Amino acid sequence: DADALNAIAADPALQAMTSARAARSLQTILTPHPLEGARLLGCSASEIQADRLAAATELARRYAAVVVLKGSGSIIAAPDERPRLNATGNASLATAGTGDVLAGWIGGRWLADAQAFEVATRGVIEHGNAAEPERTGALRAGDLVETLYRRSRRIVGA
C-alpha cells in the first residue's frame, strides 16, 4: 500500500512498469489516499481534494490501473469505465491501518480471472460496511479485520 505507492511515485521506471502491465493483460489495483495520489500525480493533496473524481480518473488513466482514491466517498476509477462513488463507511475509517486492511481485503478477494474493477468495488463496499455504524473513538484495524471476516463467513455459509 503506502510504501509501494511512494516508491512508484518516486521512480519513473516503476511508473512505466506499472503502466505497462495492462499491455500484457495484467490488472493492477492502486489504493492511494489523497496525499499518496498527489505524489503519484505530482501535485498537491489540496488539488486532489479539489476534484477527487478528476484525480481518480487521471490516476487510472496514467497508470492503466484500477484506482481506489480513499477518503470520504472513496472513488473507484478505471480506464474506460465510469467511475464509482462509494457511499459506505464513515470517519471511523480515518485511523492508522484501515487502508492497509482495505488493500489486503481487496487482494484476498481477488481471484485470478476476476475483473479488478469489480473486485475493488466490492472490496471497498464491504470495507465501508464493516465500519458501520460509526463508533466513538478510533476504529482499530484489527477490529475491522475481525468484522470483515465474520461478515464474509456469514455470506459463505448462507
Buried (B, 14 or more C-beta within 10 A) or exposed (E): BBEBBBEBBEEEEEBEEBBEBBEEEEBBBBBBBBBBBBBBBEBEBEBBBEEBEBBBBBBBBBBBBBBBBBBEBBBBBBBEBEBBEBEBBBEBBBBEBBBBBBBBBBEEBBEEEEBBBBBBBBBBBBBBBBBEEEEEEEBBBEBBBEBBEEEBEEEEEE
